[in-house]
Amino acid sequence: MASNYELNDIVEMKKQHACGTNRFKIIRMGADIRIKCENCQRSIMLPRQIFNKKIKKVLEKASTNEKENEPWL
C-alpha cells in the first residue's frame, strides 16, 4: 500500500495500539507520518517506509469539507 492515503484519513494498522484499537487518523504527512489513535488520542510518528509496511488498509477517506478547511491548500 504505497500512497493511496491522504491527510485526515482513518487507517487500520496491522498491530493494535496499547489501548486495544487499531484505528488511527493521519494528522501529518511528509518524510515522517504522524498518526493519532482514535481511542486514546495518543500520537505516534513513523518514518514513511515503516508506515507503509505497517498499514493494513484505509477505512475512511477524508471528507471534502476537511480538505477545504485547511488554509494551505
MOFENBEL-V11102 format. One record per residue. N is the residue number from 1. RES is the residue in one letter. PHI is phi in whole degrees, 0 to 359 (* if undefined). NEAR is the number of other ideal C-beta (glycine too) atoms within 12 Angstrom. Layout:
n: <N | N>
res: <RES | RES>
phi: <PHI | PHI>
near: <NEAR | NEAR>
//
This chain:
n: <1 | 2 | 3 | 4 | 5 | 6 | 7 | 8 | 9 | 10 | 11 | 12 | 13 | 14 | 15 | 16 | 17 | 18 | 19 | 20 | 21 | 22 | 23 | 24 | 25 | 26 | 27 | 28 | 29 | 30 | 31 | 32 | 33 | 34 | 35 | 36 | 37 | 38 | 39 | 40 | 41 | 42 | 43 | 44 | 45 | 46 | 47 | 48 | 49 | 50 | 51 | 52 | 53 | 54 | 55 | 56 | 57 | 58 | 59 | 60 | 61 | 62 | 63 | 64 | 65 | 66 | 67 | 68 | 69 | 70 | 71 | 72 | 73>
res: <M | A | S | N | Y | E | L | N | D | I | V | E | M | K | K | Q | H | A | C | G | T | N | R | F | K | I | I | R | M | G | A | D | I | R | I | K | C | E | N | C | Q | R | S | I | M | L | P | R | Q | I | F | N | K | K | I | K | K | V | L | E | K | A | S | T | N | E | K | E | N | E | P | W | L>
phi: <* | 281 | 211 | 261 | 235 | 226 | 298 | 72 | 286 | 261 | 240 | 252 | 263 | 291 | 248 | 283 | 284 | 300 | 281 | 109 | 251 | 233 | 259 | 227 | 253 | 281 | 246 | 207 | 230 | 177 | 295 | 249 | 241 | 255 | 239 | 241 | 294 | 286 | 270 | 255 | 68 | 283 | 249 | 228 | 250 | 232 | 299 | 303 | 298 | 291 | 300 | 298 | 284 | 269 | 283 | 261 | 196 | 269 | 273 | 222 | 278 | 295 | 286 | 291 | 296 | 295 | 290 | 289 | 280 | 278 | 289 | 272 | 267>
near: <18 | 11 | 16 | 13 | 29 | 24 | 26 | 28 | 31 | 30 | 37 | 25 | 31 | 17 | 17 | 18 | 23 | 12 | 16 | 12 | 23 | 24 | 27 | 41 | 33 | 38 | 27 | 21 | 23 | 14 | 13 | 18 | 32 | 23 | 35 | 26 | 25 | 26 | 17 | 16 | 16 | 18 | 19 | 28 | 20 | 25 | 15 | 23 | 14 | 18 | 30 | 19 | 16 | 24 | 30 | 20 | 19 | 23 | 20 | 19 | 19 | 24 | 15 | 12 | 9 | 19 | 16 | 12 | 13 | 16 | 6 | 7 | 12>
//
